[in-house]
Amino acid sequence: MQGGVGTVVATLGSPATGAVDPLPRLLALREQYGFRLHADAAYGGYFTLVDDLAPETRQAFDVLGQADSLVIDPHKHGL
């Protein structure tokens, strides 16, 4: 596909602000446009274990496994 989108990277938990991209909406766009979706959860990935996340954040973490690839980095939390 000439000029198309190759890969979109969603951030799930940025170190500076904790921002979480709307992964469910990005998954819907992937279905429409056919790009590859990578989830960068290097910092925020372990927050999927937290029970009291905001609803939008919980929704993003609940579909994390639907990304084409993802990264979670344990050393970011001193593990």
Secondary structure, DSSP 8 states (H G I E B T S, - for coil): -TT---EEEEEBS-TTT--B--HHHHHHHHHHH--EEEEE-TTTGGGGG-SS--HHHHHHHHTGGGSSEEE--GGGGT-
